[in-house]
Amino acid sequence: VFNNYERPSYCLKEQSLVLVNSYIDLINLELENENSFGYQEVIRSLVKSLLVILERVHNKENTSDTGLNHPYTKQYIQFKELIESYYNQNYKLAEYATLLNISTKTLTTITKTMANTSPATLIAERIILEAKRLLAFTPLKVNEVGYKLGFDDVSYFVKYFKRHVKQSPTEYRTLLIK
């Protein structure tokens, strides 16, 4: 699902779309049972089943060219995969560029062209996404979340989170509980 360079998108036929929509409807229905026994397990199973169905459909049906032949596509996808692998290592832009064997200027051009944003923004978005997940779904303390994301200084993690989310990690977690 996530590492498919040749066919990176899904073009669903009507019959497959009906099946996929039925899974999405089941997930939405289960989301209404947030306080019910086994809620998270059911959601997890439905999402996993949906991904399996999508991959089956993708392998079976999607043989057409998606038109994603831009010369930067492969490098952009590789960059996104590197972010996924190293977001918790506190890598700088130059380190990602080195891993891709390109300059930081080229990496910036690639992300501006492909995603209309800077590479630093993509890295920050992934770090913040994981921080939010950890704050929402684990009992880890704020300092533990910071360390898990590669921050050596907890106060810097709090400032980083606040700069991107406009609230502290503690405020974010408190609002989730309400």
N, C-alpha and C positions, 0 to 999 in steps of 0.2 A: 504494500500500500504506500509506503513512504519513500522507497528507494527505487523508483521506476523512472529512469532517465528517458527511455524511448517513448513511453506513453504516460506522461505525468498527470493526465486529467481523465475524468470519467465522462463518457458520453453514453447516457442510459437510454435504452429503448423504452417504449411505453410499458411493456409488460414488466420489465425490471423496475421501472419507476414506481409502479403500483406496489411491488414487493418492498422496495426501500421505504416508500411512504408509510406502509403498514408498520414497519419497525419504528419509524420516527413517531407515529401515532401512539404505539405502545410505550415508547420512552416518555412521551409527553403525558400520557395517562399515569404512568408510574411516578412521575415528578409531583403529581398531586398527592401522593401517599408518603410525603417526606418523613412523617413521624411513625410510620408503620414498621413492623418487624421485617427485617431483611430488605429494606428499601435500597440500600447501597448495593447489595449483592445482585438484586434484580436489575438495577440500572447498569451495573458493570457487565452482567451477562448479556443484556440486550445490546449494549454498545459493541461488545465483542462479537456477537452474532451478526450485527449489522456490518461490521468491518469485514468479516469473513464472507458474507453475501456479496458485498461490494467487490471484493477481490475476485470472487468466482465470476461475477458478471463481467468485470473488467477483463479478465483473462479470456473469457468466452466470446464476448461481443465486440470489444474495442480493438478493431484491427485497422481503423482508419487513422490517417495522419492527423494529429491535433493542430498542426500549424505552428507549433512552438519551435521554430527553427532558428531563433535568434542566436547569434554566436555567443552571447553571454549566458544562455540558459543553463548549460551544464555547470559553469563556474558558480552561478548563483545558487543552484541546487546544492553544489558541494559546500558552499559557504554556509547555507542553512543547516546542512548536516553537521558541519564543524561546530556551529553554534550549539546545536543539540548535544553534541558530545562534550563540549568544553565550557558551557555557560557557567558551571560551578567552579571553574579553575581561575577565575579572575583574569582571563586573557585580555590583552589589549588588542586594538585594531591591527597593529603591526605584526603581532604574533599570528593572527588569522591570515593575514596577507602572506606571511612567510610559509605557512602551511599549504597555501594555495599556489605558491611560487609566483606570486604577482606583487606589484607594488601596492601601497595603501591607496595611492591615487587611482590605480586601475580598479581596485576593489570598490572604491567609492563610486566610480563611474558605473560599474556593473550594478550595484544596488540602486543607484539613482535611476538607471535605465529600466531595470526589471521591476523594482518595487516603489519607485518614486520616493525613496527615503534614504537616509544615510545608514552605513553599516553599524555605526554606534547605536542608532535607534533600534535596529533589529536585535542587536545584542542585549540592549537594555530591556526591550520588550520581553525577551525570553527569560531574563533574570527575574523581572518583576512578575511574570506569569508564574514561575516556580515559587517565588516568595509568597505570592497569594495562595497558591495551592497548599504550601506547607503551613501557612498560618490558618487556613480554613479547615484543613483535613487532618492535621496532626496535633498532638499535644506539645510539640516542641516549643521551648521558650524562644523569645525574639532573638536572643544572642545565639542560640543553637541554630536557628534558621539562617542567621547571618554567616556563621561559620560554615554551615553546610553549603552555602552558595559561594564560598571562596573569599569572604570578607574577613580580613584579619582583625579589623577594628569594628566592634559592634556599633559604635557611635556613627561611623561612616556608613554602615549599612542602613541605620535608621534615617540618616540624612538622605541617602540615595533613594530609599523607598519613598520618603516624604516628598522628595523632588519630583518623582515620577507619578505618584498616586495622589498627592496633595493631602495626605494624612499619614500619621505615623503607623507603624506596624501594629502597635497596641490598639490604636483607634480603629484600624481596619478590622482587626479580629473582634473587637467589642461590638462593632456595628453588625458583624455577621451573626453574632450570638443572639442579638435582639430579634 
